[in-house]
Amino acid sequence: MIALHGVLLEHAERLRLSGAELNYEADLRRSASAAYYALLHILVYDTVHFLFPDQTQEAEESRCVTSRRFDHKTTQQFAKSIIGTNSSIFKEYFPTKSDVPGELVDISRAILMLYDDRIDADYVLRDRFRGARVDESVRAARFAFQQWQTLMATDKKSADGFMMALYRTNKEFFDKKDHPRNRRE
């Protein structure tokens, strides 16, 4: 069975092709959104499997609960911190900008671009969504996938540092007392 992130990337590609061929703006918009979600899901999937690697029911439940703790805006801010290395959590793993592998910079740029494209595709309806923009989105998602897979295969320490920092950044966001999911009525 193919993981959700792989299915989403294939779906983004199919929607891109059908939207371009048939001039369906809705398919183009959905393609851009699916490209973003594909990248987000591969990073979350690998992170929760890194945190809970066991093949037990308890680990599976922990992966499910933890995967729901990743926030779009927080992940976007995290990506900005990688490019600028201004996050204290990220600095624990990569003290200087030169310590950040190029693959993580590429992935972070893709997160930022795809996040903006998803917001525009889903919410900015006054402007026509163009096929060239979607082509770029799907290409960026594919490239980020490749960069992530390369990093996982060749620099596991950096990949692990990225996953821990991504998790801790999102955990801090959800652990805030005033977070809506933590309020008790």
C-alpha positions, 0 to 999 in steps of 0.5 A: 500500500502506498503511503498517503503522501505518495498518493497525494503527490500522484493526485496533484499530478493527475489534477494538474494534467486534467486541469491543464488539458480541460482548462478546469480551474478547480482541478488546478487549484486542487492540484496546488493544494494536494502538492502542499499536503503531499509535502507536509504529509511526508514530513509528518509521516517520517517524523512520527515514525522517527519518534515512535518506530515500534510496530506496536498498537501503542506506537501506532496510536501515538503516531496518530495522536502526534500527527494531529499536532502539526499546524500549518502556520507553525510549520511555515514559520519553522521553514522560515527559521531554517532559511534564516536559522533564527529559531532557538530549537533549530539552532540546537541541531544546526548552530550556524547557517552553514550547518544547514544542509542544502536539502533542508533549505530546498525543502523549506523553500518548497514548504513556503512556496507550497503553503502560499500556493495552497492558501491562494488556491483555497481562499483567493478566488478573485484571481484566476489560477494558472496552469504554469503556477501549478506546474511549478507547485507540483515540480517543487513538491517532487523536488522537495520529496527527492531532496528529503529522500536524499537527506534521509539516505545520506545524512540521517543525523541532519534529517533526524535533527530536522524532524526533532526540531519540527516536532518540538516547534509544533509541540510548543505551539500546541502545549500553550495553555491558550491554544484552542484545543487545550481550552476546557469549557 
